[in-house]
Amino acid sequence: MAMTYVDALNVAIETVADEEVIEKLTALKAQMGKKRTSTKPTKTQVENEGIKANILETLTDEGVTVKTLLGELAGDYTSQKISALLRQLVAEGKVVKTIEKKVSYFSLA
């Protein structure tokens, strides 16, 4: 397993005798340990939530293919984008995916 920067700092702190250097290395270690977490959704995530809402409004209890869904949705979307959003909706349990003769159909859960 590769050594991380925090591990390297731990080794350096253990081997150094100078208190000032230990303080600086400890402060650096604390900075390295901080993780940047943002709870605010990105612009793309906000847009995708709107598209997901449109997909849910368009879907019925009957199975619909991605190609059919693209024709019904108002907007300039690619099949890849719609497929990715449908995969997210399936993971959330809002949409059901069924496969018949190698064709995927999506319907409301």
Residue, then its C-alpha position, 0 to 999 in steps of 0.5 A: m500500500a502506498m504511503t499517504y502524505v498524512d502517513a509521511l507527516n506522522v513519520a516525520i513528526e516522530t523522528v524530529a526533535d525540534e519542537e517548532v518543526i513538530e508544531k508546523l508539521t502537526a499543523l500541516k497534518a491537520q490541514m491535510g486531514k481536512k476534507r472539503t465537503s460541499t452540500k450545495p448541488t452544482k448547476t448541472q445537478v440542479e438542471n438534472e433534477g428538473i429533467k428527471a421531473n420531466i421524465l417522471e411526468t412523461l413516463t406512464d405505467e406502460g413501458v417506454t424506450v429511451k428513443t420514444l422518451l426522447g421524442e416526447l420530451a421537450g428539449d435538446y437531450t441526448s440518449q446518453k443523458i436520458s439513459a443516465l438519468l433513467r439509471q439514477l431514477v431506477a436506483e432511487g426506486k422511482v422507475v422500473k426497468t424491464i428488458e424484452k428481447k434485448v430492448s429496455y423499457f422504462s415505466l413508473a414504479 
